Amino acid sequence: LPMYGSLFVDGEVVGKIHLPEHRVTVGPTGHVSDGLSVCITAREIVIIGKVRGNVFASDRVEICENGTLIGNVSAARISIADGAYFKGDIRLHATQPKTAVSFEQEEERAKAYA
């Protein structure tokens, strides 16, 4: 399923989410799993619900209060709130440079996925 833009998950996703230039938010009733392979790849990942699997963020991962992540994290930054549950390993890497995209390029990409 080709996707463009940020994604808010408020249901169940079994499989991979690959949005390397965008933000993925797993909402309070969201559940994402793909065993222990990389199940989410994004620029930013915010976990309010549950994720079972590894996550890779070119920028940051945030596990909010009541959020659950069982899996490994690879990110430039990570934030784990009080009340969050995390079980796994953390690998921090340098922030990857953001590519400059003009407004016209954004519109063309959006049209391609419409």
Secondary structure, DSSP 8 states (H G I E B T S, - for coil): ----S-EEE-SEEES-EEEEEEEEEE-TT-EEEEEEEEEEEEEEEEESSEEEEEEEEEEEEEE-TT-EEES-EEESEEEE-TT-EEES-EEE----------HHHHHHHHHHH-
